[in-house]
Amino acid sequence: MSAAKRAKTSSSDSADPLKLYKQATRLLRQLPNDPASDAVVSDRLITAIALLTGQALETVDHSLDLNYEDPAFLLASAHLQLGLLHHSRQDDLAAAQKQLHSSLQHFPKFVAAHSALGQVLKADASSAEQLSEAEQHLQQAVSISEALAVAEDGLLVDSNRACAAEVEAGENARAVLVMLLCQAGRDKEAAEHLTVLGCKVRLSREVRGIQMQMG
């Protein structure tokens, strides 16, 4: 029996957004690049979002208690995963942007969502304004993750897995930001971020290429 078929939910599971979210993310891990499972994943996430939407949810922020039991964080995470699915598996950038903007409505400082939205906007940019918007989200991801890493003397990151994942997402955003800055000819700004990443860089001004060697 396929993993997709094993993911069929009981009537009680179908009304539990957390179980639906976990089923969807498990399928994403088990069946990478499987179009047949994408429909199941999308259905689980859309149903979870529908169950959570309309509740009187406050926006969520980073804390020692951040986890999927918080409906607002769960909703933001479901929108994030659906946006990532549209981007990486279905190549629908407009739908991805919509989901990622929705994620940030519920979690304004969601590093992973800012990073993902910056990457989607960068991939779809056709003007300097769109590239600027992409950069803004990448910069926000980096800035928020830097502050989070030292919050409460590092206690949040050391004690909460979700916060630790956010710092990692910030480093991924920084790497994408470096490429954007290099392509724009802003070598000095890129080099500052590369120093933080622990890399050495050699830029080709003719092609704006980048070679990185871990230091």
QUIQUIPE-V22125 format. One record per run of one state. SS is the DSSP state (alpha for helix, beta for strand, coil for the rest). FROM is the first residue (numbers start at 1). LEN is the number of residues. If there is no record, write none. Layout:
SS;FROM;LEN
SS;FROM;LEN
This chain:
coil;1;2
alpha;3;4
coil;7;6
alpha;13;3
coil;16;1
alpha;17;14
coil;31;4
alpha;35;18
coil;53;18
alpha;71;19
coil;90;3
alpha;93;14
coil;107;4
alpha;111;14
coil;125;3
alpha;128;32
coil;160;1
alpha;161;23
coil;184;3
alpha;187;11
coil;198;1
beta;199;6
coil;205;4
beta;209;6
coil;215;1
